[in-house]
Amino acid sequence: MKCLHSCLPGSVFGSGLLLMFLAAPAWSSPALDALIAKGLTRNPELAAQLQTLEASRQSLNEANAARKPVIGLSARASVAEGGRTFDIPIGDALNPVYRNLEQLNAQAIGPNAPKYPTLQNQSNKLLRPHEQETKITLTAPLYVPTLAPKINAVAASGQASAAQVESVARHLVRDIKVAYYGLQQAQAQHVVLTSSEQLLKENLRVNQALLAQGKITRDAVLRAEAELLAVQQAMAESRFQADFASRRLSVLTNQPQDTVITAKGPLNAQTDALQMDDFQVPPELRQIQAGVEARKQLEAAARNSFLPTVGFAADAGIQGTNYASAPGSAFAIASVVLSWNFSDGGARDAQLGQALALRQQQEAQQENAKNLLENVLRSAAERLKLSISQLSTAQARQSASEEAFRIALKKKDAGSLTQLEFFDAQRNLTDARQSVVAATAQLNSAAAEFELAKSSYTLPSHLNQASAWAQGTKP
């Protein structure tokens, strides 16, 4: 993403420390990769977002279907009784005429003159007792100016759903990595504390023997016991942190919470995410950009609602009192229908005003999101730089503490080191080793945050296909 990439000053990664880590071989963990793969296929939140994306896909199919003709069959068979009648007074109108004609014929022809029938008035029911109509109907839009913008708005909403899927997936990867690094940290600290515990147990045993010989006082033994208990208390805390991280990983990968997850392999500095040339547009920004596009399309649809629409309709079928074929029972009709509303009480004006306000709101959110994401990227880069510096300092401190403890052991064996000085040397060494463990885990977590900020993690194929589908829609 160029706008985010360009916002980072060269000084953010201008130290030789970064170059040192970039020169190191990239570290990978099959165990961590397996957990990430499980999370990306099992996590319920991600599964829910994928279903939301599928719903968006179907909504786009539905919207596109509005462009195509609709063909349907309808049939109606009716039985009627009563109702209004249509009266024809044919008897009242023609019978007097017939009587006059008979009189004239009798005078002219004689007794053999023809006779005319007497007609009855007619009363016809408007509802026929039996009636049916069966027809096939075809309707198709010829010109609907609101149709294309509405389809484009649905397509943009699909792009927003795909970006949301990617965002959830990338945050899930970050969460799994951070939890895994926390588990590694707890396990590594437990190893450091176990080594210290063994040393303090041996020191306590020696002091108890010296107390029995009367060579030292009881306070030295009590001090040794206190130091040992402090380390054992820290070990209990590290076990709790390991259990907590394990349960967190179980939740993220949708496994039973009693599943025991352990980090395999040593805790090393993770350098895969430290490159600067693999920035991608964050999915959160693409989601808002898609929202802006959707609002623009809905605004265009509101403007086009003032234009007329033209449609085509055709019916073909049979009708009559029954389904027997008879002359004149078949029919067909085709129509072109123009519809244009000149006034609707201001409803369309209100819709246009609403669409305009929502589009401007979305654009303001887009600008705010861009600023926030740039700040997140800058902060992640600066935190990563700080973590690299802190790890280097912790490693130097560990080297100095190990050398100081080596010297302290020699003095202790020579009898020239007090008990207090020995405990201080041992405590400094334990703290230094734990600092390296914590700094390494912090660096790895910072790398995961930076990887998330620049959206550089390569997602699996099924998530890439979902994103590709959304990118293929053309609003």
C-alpha positions as CSV (number, residue, x, y, z in Angstrom):
1,M,0.0,0.0,0.0
2,K,1.8,3.1,-1.2
3,C,0.1,5.6,1.0
4,L,1.0,3.6,4.1
5,H,4.4,2.6,2.9
6,S,5.4,6.2,2.1
7,C,4.4,7.4,5.5
8,L,7.2,5.5,7.2
9,P,10.4,7.5,7.6
10,G,13.7,5.7,6.7
11,S,14.8,6.2,10.3
12,V,12.2,3.7,11.6
13,F,14.4,0.8,10.4
14,G,17.6,2.6,9.9
15,S,19.5,0.7,12.6
16,G,22.2,-1.9,12.2
17,L,20.1,-4.1,14.5
18,L,17.5,-4.7,11.8
19,L,20.2,-5.5,9.3
20,M,21.6,-8.1,11.7
21,F,18.2,-9.8,12.1
22,L,17.4,-9.6,8.4
23,A,20.7,-11.4,7.7
24,A,19.7,-14.2,10.1
25,P,18.0,-17.2,8.5
26,A,14.2,-17.1,8.6
27,W,12.7,-19.1,11.4
28,S,9.6,-21.3,11.0
29,S,7.8,-23.7,13.2
30,P,5.8,-26.6,11.8
31,A,3.8,-26.8,15.1
32,L,2.8,-23.1,14.8
33,D,2.0,-23.5,11.1
34,A,-0.2,-26.5,11.9
35,L,-2.1,-24.4,14.6
36,I,-2.6,-21.6,12.1
37,A,-4.0,-24.0,9.5
38,K,-6.4,-25.4,12.1
39,G,-7.5,-22.0,13.1
40,L,-8.1,-20.9,9.5
41,T,-10.3,-23.9,8.9
42,R,-12.0,-24.4,12.3
43,N,-12.4,-21.0,13.9
44,P,-16.2,-20.3,14.4
45,E,-15.9,-16.5,13.9
46,L,-14.1,-17.0,10.6
47,A,-16.6,-19.6,9.5
48,A,-19.5,-17.2,10.3
49,Q,-17.8,-14.5,8.1
50,L,-17.4,-16.9,5.2
51,Q,-21.2,-17.6,5.4
52,T,-21.8,-13.9,5.3
53,L,-19.7,-13.7,2.2
54,E,-21.7,-16.6,0.7
55,A,-24.9,-14.7,1.4
56,S,-23.4,-11.7,-0.4
57,R,-22.6,-13.9,-3.4
58,Q,-26.2,-15.1,-3.5
59,S,-27.5,-11.6,-3.1
60,L,-25.4,-10.6,-6.2
61,N,-26.9,-13.5,-8.2
62,E,-30.3,-12.4,-7.2
63,A,-29.6,-8.8,-8.2
64,N,-28.3,-9.9,-11.6
65,A,-31.3,-12.0,-12.2
66,A,-33.5,-8.8,-12.3
67,R,-31.9,-8.1,-15.7
68,K,-33.3,-11.3,-17.3
69,P,-36.8,-12.1,-18.6
70,V,-39.2,-13.8,-16.2
71,I,-41.4,-16.6,-17.7
72,G,-44.3,-18.0,-15.6
73,L,-47.4,-20.1,-15.9
74,S,-50.7,-19.1,-14.3
75,A,-54.0,-21.0,-14.4
76,R,-57.4,-20.0,-13.0
77,A,-60.6,-22.1,-12.9
78,S,-63.7,-20.4,-11.4
79,V,-67.2,-21.5,-10.3
80,A,-69.6,-18.6,-9.7
81,E,-73.2,-18.3,-8.5
82,G,-75.4,-15.3,-8.1
83,G,-74.1,-11.8,-8.7
84,R,-75.3,-9.0,-10.9
85,T,-77.2,-9.5,-14.1
86,F,-77.3,-7.7,-17.5
87,D,-80.9,-7.4,-18.7
88,I,-81.8,-7.1,-22.4
89,P,-85.5,-6.2,-23.1
90,I,-85.6,-7.9,-26.5
91,G,-89.2,-9.1,-26.1
92,D,-90.5,-5.7,-25.1
93,A,-88.7,-4.2,-28.1
94,L,-89.5,-6.7,-30.9
95,N,-92.9,-8.3,-30.0
96,P,-95.0,-5.2,-30.9
97,V,-93.1,-5.0,-34.2
98,Y,-93.9,-8.6,-34.9
99,R,-97.6,-8.1,-34.2
100,N,-97.9,-5.2,-36.6
101,L,-96.1,-7.2,-39.3
102,E,-98.5,-10.1,-38.8
103,Q,-101.5,-7.7,-39.2
104,L,-100.1,-6.2,-42.3
105,N,-99.3,-9.7,-43.8
106,A,-102.8,-10.9,-43.0
107,Q,-104.3,-8.0,-44.9
108,A,-102.1,-8.5,-47.8
109,I,-101.7,-12.3,-48.0
110,G,-104.7,-13.6,-46.2
111,P,-105.0,-16.4,-43.7
112,N,-101.8,-18.1,-44.8
113,A,-99.7,-15.2,-43.8
114,P,-96.6,-16.3,-41.7
115,K,-96.6,-15.9,-37.9
116,Y,-93.7,-14.5,-35.8
117,P,-92.5,-16.0,-32.5
118,T,-93.1,-14.3,-29.2
119,L,-89.7,-13.3,-27.7
120,Q,-88.9,-13.2,-24.0
121,N,-86.8,-10.6,-22.4
122,Q,-83.2,-11.8,-21.7
123,S,-81.4,-11.6,-18.3
124,N,-77.7,-12.6,-18.4
125,K,-75.4,-13.1,-15.4
126,L,-72.2,-11.1,-15.5
127,L,-70.4,-14.0,-13.7
128,R,-70.4,-17.2,-15.8
129,P,-71.1,-20.3,-13.8
130,H,-67.8,-21.9,-15.1
131,E,-64.8,-20.2,-16.4
132,Q,-61.1,-20.9,-16.9
133,E,-58.0,-19.0,-18.1
134,T,-54.6,-20.6,-18.5
135,K,-51.7,-18.6,-19.8
136,I,-47.9,-18.3,-20.1
137,T,-46.6,-14.8,-19.2
138,L,-43.2,-13.3,-20.2
139,T,-42.0,-10.0,-18.6
140,A,-38.7,-8.4,-19.3
141,P,-37.1,-5.0,-18.4
142,L,-36.2,-2.9,-21.4
143,Y,-35.0,0.2,-19.7
144,V,-34.8,0.4,-15.9
145,P,-32.2,3.2,-15.0
146,T,-32.1,2.2,-11.3
147,L,-31.2,-1.5,-12.0
148,A,-27.5,-1.2,-12.8
149,P,-26.6,1.0,-9.9
150,K,-28.4,-1.3,-7.4
151,I,-26.6,-4.3,-8.8
152,N,-23.3,-2.5,-8.5
153,A,-24.1,-1.6,-4.9
154,V,-24.7,-5.2,-4.1
155,A,-21.4,-6.1,-5.8
156,A,-19.6,-3.5,-3.7
157,S,-21.2,-5.0,-0.5
158,G,-19.8,-8.3,-1.6
159,Q,-16.3,-6.8,-1.8
160,A,-16.8,-5.4,1.7
161,S,-17.7,-8.9,3.0
162,A,-14.7,-10.4,1.4
163,A,-12.5,-7.8,3.0
164,Q,-14.1,-8.5,6.4
165,V,-13.3,-12.2,5.9
166,E,-9.6,-11.4,5.2
167,S,-9.5,-9.0,8.2
168,V,-10.8,-11.7,10.6
169,A,-8.4,-14.3,9.1
170,R,-5.4,-12.0,9.5
171,H,-6.3,-11.1,13.1
172,L,-6.8,-14.7,13.8
173,V,-3.3,-15.5,12.5
174,R,-1.9,-12.7,14.7
175,D,-3.8,-14.0,17.8
176,I,-2.6,-17.6,17.3
177,K,1.0,-16.4,16.8
178,V,1.0,-14.2,19.9
179,A,-0.6,-17.0,22.0
180,Y,2.0,-19.4,20.7
181,Y,4.9,-17.1,21.5
182,G,3.4,-16.6,25.0
183,L,3.3,-20.4,25.4
184,Q,7.0,-20.6,24.3
185,Q,7.9,-17.8,26.7
186,A,6.3,-19.6,29.6
187,Q,7.9,-22.9,28.7
188,A,11.4,-21.3,28.3
189,Q,11.1,-19.4,31.5
190,H,10.2,-22.6,33.3
191,V,13.4,-24.2,31.9
192,V,15.5,-21.2,33.2
193,L,13.8,-21.4,36.6
194,T,14.3,-25.2,36.8
195,S,18.0,-24.7,36.3
196,S,18.1,-22.1,39.0
197,E,16.0,-24.3,41.3
198,Q,18.5,-27.1,41.0
199,L,21.4,-24.8,41.8
200,L,19.5,-23.4,44.8
201,K,18.6,-26.8,46.1
202,E,22.2,-27.8,46.0
203,N,23.2,-24.6,47.8
204,L,20.6,-25.3,50.4
205,R,21.9,-28.8,50.9
206,V,25.5,-27.5,51.4
207,N,24.4,-24.9,53.8
208,Q,22.4,-27.4,55.9
209,A,25.5,-29.6,56.0
210,L,27.6,-26.6,57.1
211,L,25.1,-25.7,59.8
212,A,25.2,-29.2,61.1
213,Q,29.0,-28.9,61.4
214,G,28.7,-25.6,63.2
215,K,30.5,-23.7,60.5
216,I,27.6,-21.2,59.6
217,T,24.7,-19.8,61.4
218,R,21.0,-20.7,60.8
219,D,20.2,-17.4,59.0
220,A,22.3,-18.6,56.0
221,V,20.1,-21.7,55.7
222,L,16.9,-19.5,56.0
223,R,18.2,-17.2,53.3
224,A,18.8,-20.2,51.0
225,E,15.3,-21.5,51.7
226,A,13.8,-18.1,50.9
227,E,15.7,-17.9,47.6
228,L,14.5,-21.4,46.6
229,L,10.9,-20.7,47.5
230,A,11.0,-17.5,45.4
231,V,12.1,-19.4,42.4
232,Q,9.5,-22.1,43.0
233,Q,6.8,-19.5,43.2
234,A,8.0,-18.1,39.8
235,M,7.9,-21.6,38.4
236,A,4.2,-21.9,39.5
237,E,3.4,-18.6,37.7
238,S,5.2,-19.8,34.5
239,R,3.1,-23.0,34.6
240,F,-0.1,-21.0,35.0
241,Q,0.9,-18.8,32.0
242,A,1.6,-21.9,29.9
243,D,-1.8,-23.3,30.8
244,F,-3.5,-20.0,30.0
245,A,-1.7,-19.8,26.6
246,S,-2.6,-23.4,25.8
247,R,-6.3,-22.8,26.5
248,R,-6.2,-19.6,24.4
249,L,-4.8,-21.6,21.5
250,S,-7.5,-24.2,22.0
251,V,-10.2,-21.6,21.7
252,L,-8.7,-19.9,18.7
253,T,-8.4,-23.3,16.9
254,N,-11.8,-24.5,18.1
255,Q,-10.5,-27.5,20.0
256,P,-11.7,-28.8,23.4
257,Q,-10.3,-26.5,26.1
258,D,-8.8,-29.5,27.9
259,T,-6.6,-30.1,24.9
260,V,-2.9,-29.9,25.9
261,I,-1.0,-27.8,23.5
262,T,2.8,-27.5,23.9
263,A,5.2,-25.3,21.9
264,K,7.8,-27.4,20.2
265,G,11.4,-26.3,19.5
266,P,13.4,-23.5,21.1
267,L,12.3,-20.0,21.4
268,N,14.1,-18.1,18.6
269,A,13.7,-14.7,17.2
270,Q,11.1,-14.8,14.4
271,T,12.3,-12.7,11.4
272,D,9.9,-13.8,8.6
273,A,7.8,-10.6,9.0
274,L,10.6,-8.1,9.0
275,Q,10.7,-7.3,5.3
276,M,9.7,-3.9,4.1
277,D,8.7,-4.7,0.5
278,D,5.6,-6.7,1.0
279,F,3.0,-4.2,2.0
280,Q,-0.6,-4.8,1.0
281,V,-3.7,-2.5,1.2
282,P,-5.2,-3.5,4.6
283,P,-8.5,-5.3,4.3
284,E,-10.1,-2.9,6.8
285,L,-9.4,0.0,4.4
286,R,-10.6,-2.0,1.4
287,Q,-13.8,-2.8,3.3
288,I,-14.5,0.9,3.9
289,Q,-13.6,1.7,0.3
290,A,-16.1,-0.9,-0.9
291,G,-18.7,0.7,1.4
292,V,-18.0,4.1,-0.2
293,E,-18.5,2.6,-3.6
294,A,-21.8,1.0,-2.5
295,R,-23.1,4.3,-1.2
296,K,-22.1,6.0,-4.5
297,Q,-24.1,3.5,-6.4
298,L,-27.1,3.8,-4.2
299,E,-26.9,7.6,-4.7
300,A,-26.8,7.0,-8.5
301,A,-29.9,4.8,-8.2
302,A,-31.7,7.5,-6.3
303,R,-30.9,10.0,-9.0
304,N,-32.0,7.6,-11.8
305,S,-35.4,7.0,-10.0
306,F,-36.6,10.3,-11.6
307,L,-36.3,8.7,-15.1
308,P,-39.0,6.6,-16.8
309,T,-38.9,2.8,-17.0
310,V,-39.8,0.7,-20.0
311,G,-40.8,-2.9,-19.8
312,F,-42.1,-5.7,-22.1
313,A,-44.9,-8.1,-21.3
314,A,-46.5,-10.9,-23.3
315,D,-49.3,-13.4,-22.5
316,A,-50.4,-16.5,-24.5
317,G,-53.0,-19.1,-23.5
318,I,-56.5,-20.3,-23.6
319,Q,-59.7,-19.2,-21.9
320,G,-63.4,-20.3,-21.8
321,T,-66.0,-22.1,-19.8
322,N,-64.0,-25.4,-19.9
323,Y,-60.7,-26.8,-21.2
324,A,-62.3,-28.2,-24.4
325,S,-60.7,-26.6,-27.4
326,A,-63.1,-24.3,-29.3
327,P,-62.8,-21.6,-31.9
328,G,-61.7,-18.4,-30.3
329,S,-60.5,-20.0,-27.0
330,A,-56.8,-19.3,-27.7
331,F,-55.4,-15.8,-27.2
332,A,-52.1,-13.9,-27.2
333,I,-51.2,-10.3,-26.2
334,A,-48.0,-8.4,-26.2
335,S,-47.3,-5.0,-24.6
336,V,-44.6,-2.4,-24.1
337,V,-45.3,-0.5,-20.9
338,L,-43.9,2.9,-20.1
339,S,-44.0,4.1,-16.5
340,W,-43.0,7.6,-15.4
341,N,-43.9,9.1,-12.0
342,F,-43.9,12.9,-12.2
343,S,-44.7,13.5,-8.5
344,D,-44.6,11.3,-5.4
345,G,-44.9,13.8,-2.6
346,G,-41.1,14.3,-2.3
347,A,-40.3,10.7,-1.5
348,R,-37.6,10.4,-4.1
349,D,-36.1,13.7,-3.1
350,A,-35.8,12.4,0.4
351,Q,-34.2,9.2,-0.8
352,L,-31.7,11.1,-2.8
353,G,-30.8,13.3,0.2
354,Q,-30.4,10.3,2.4
355,A,-28.2,8.5,-0.1
356,L,-26.0,11.7,-0.4
357,A,-25.6,12.0,3.4
358,L,-24.7,8.4,3.8
359,R,-22.1,8.6,1.0
360,Q,-20.5,11.6,2.6
361,Q,-20.5,9.9,6.0
362,Q,-18.8,6.8,4.5
363,E,-16.1,9.0,2.8
364,A,-15.4,10.7,6.2
365,Q,-15.0,7.3,7.8
366,Q,-12.7,6.3,5.0
367,E,-10.4,9.2,5.6
368,N,-10.4,8.6,9.4
369,A,-9.7,4.9,8.8
370,K,-6.8,5.7,6.5
371,N,-5.2,7.9,9.2
372,L,-5.7,5.3,11.9
373,L,-4.2,2.5,9.8
374,E,-1.2,4.6,8.9
375,N,-0.7,5.3,12.6
376,V,-1.1,1.5,13.4
377,L,1.6,0.7,10.8
378,R,3.9,3.3,12.1
379,S,3.5,2.2,15.7
380,A,4.0,-1.4,14.8
381,A,7.2,-0.6,13.0
382,E,8.5,1.5,15.9
383,R,7.6,-1.2,18.4
384,L,9.4,-3.8,16.3
385,K,12.5,-1.6,16.2
386,L,12.3,-1.2,20.0
387,S,11.9,-4.9,20.5
388,I,15.0,-5.6,18.4
389,S,17.0,-3.1,20.5
390,Q,15.7,-4.6,23.7
391,L,16.6,-8.1,22.7
392,S,20.1,-7.0,21.8
393,T,20.4,-5.4,25.2
394,A,19.0,-8.4,27.0
395,Q,21.5,-10.7,25.2
396,A,24.4,-8.5,26.2
397,R,23.1,-8.4,29.8
398,Q,22.9,-12.2,29.8
399,S,26.5,-12.6,28.6
400,A,27.7,-10.2,31.3
401,S,25.6,-12.0,34.0
402,E,26.9,-15.4,33.0
403,E,30.5,-14.3,33.2
404,A,29.9,-12.6,36.6
405,F,28.3,-15.8,37.9
406,R,31.2,-17.9,36.6
407,I,33.6,-15.7,38.5
408,A,31.3,-15.8,41.6
409,L,31.4,-19.6,41.6
410,K,35.2,-19.6,41.6
411,K,35.2,-17.1,44.5
412,K,32.7,-19.2,46.4
413,D,34.8,-22.3,45.9
414,A,37.8,-20.4,47.2
415,G,35.9,-19.2,50.2
416,S,36.2,-15.5,49.3
417,L,32.5,-14.8,48.4
418,T,29.8,-14.1,51.0
419,Q,26.5,-15.9,50.9
420,L,24.7,-12.6,50.0
421,E,27.0,-11.9,47.1
422,F,26.4,-15.4,45.7
423,F,22.7,-15.0,45.9
424,D,22.9,-11.7,44.1
425,A,25.0,-13.2,41.3
426,Q,22.6,-16.1,40.9
427,R,19.5,-13.9,40.9
428,N,21.1,-11.6,38.4
429,L,21.8,-14.5,36.1
430,T,18.3,-15.9,36.4
431,D,16.8,-12.4,35.7
432,A,19.1,-11.9,32.7
433,R,18.1,-15.2,31.2
434,Q,14.4,-14.5,31.8
435,S,14.9,-11.1,30.2
436,V,16.2,-12.7,27.0
437,V,13.3,-15.1,27.0
438,A,10.8,-12.2,27.5
439,A,12.5,-10.0,24.9
440,T,12.6,-12.7,22.3
441,A,8.9,-13.4,22.8
442,Q,8.2,-9.7,22.7
443,L,10.1,-9.4,19.4
444,N,8.1,-12.3,17.9
445,S,4.8,-10.7,19.1
446,A,5.9,-7.3,17.6
447,A,6.7,-9.1,14.3
448,A,3.3,-10.6,14.3
449,E,1.7,-7.2,14.9
450,F,3.8,-5.7,12.1
451,E,2.9,-8.5,9.8
452,L,-0.8,-7.8,10.5
453,A,-0.3,-4.1,10.0
454,K,1.1,-4.6,6.5
455,S,-1.2,-7.5,5.6
456,S,1.7,-9.6,4.4
457,Y,0.8,-13.1,5.7
458,T,0.0,-15.5,2.8
459,L,-3.5,-16.8,3.4
460,P,-4.6,-20.3,2.3
461,S,-6.2,-20.9,-1.1
462,H,-9.8,-21.0,0.1
463,L,-9.6,-17.6,1.6
464,N,-7.7,-16.2,-1.5
465,Q,-10.5,-17.6,-3.7
466,A,-13.1,-15.8,-1.7
467,S,-11.2,-12.5,-2.0
468,A,-10.7,-13.1,-5.7
469,W,-14.4,-13.6,-6.3
470,A,-15.1,-10.2,-4.7
471,Q,-12.4,-8.5,-6.6
472,G,-13.9,-10.0,-9.8
473,T,-17.2,-8.2,-9.3
474,K,-17.3,-5.0,-11.2
475,P,-19.4,-2.3,-9.5
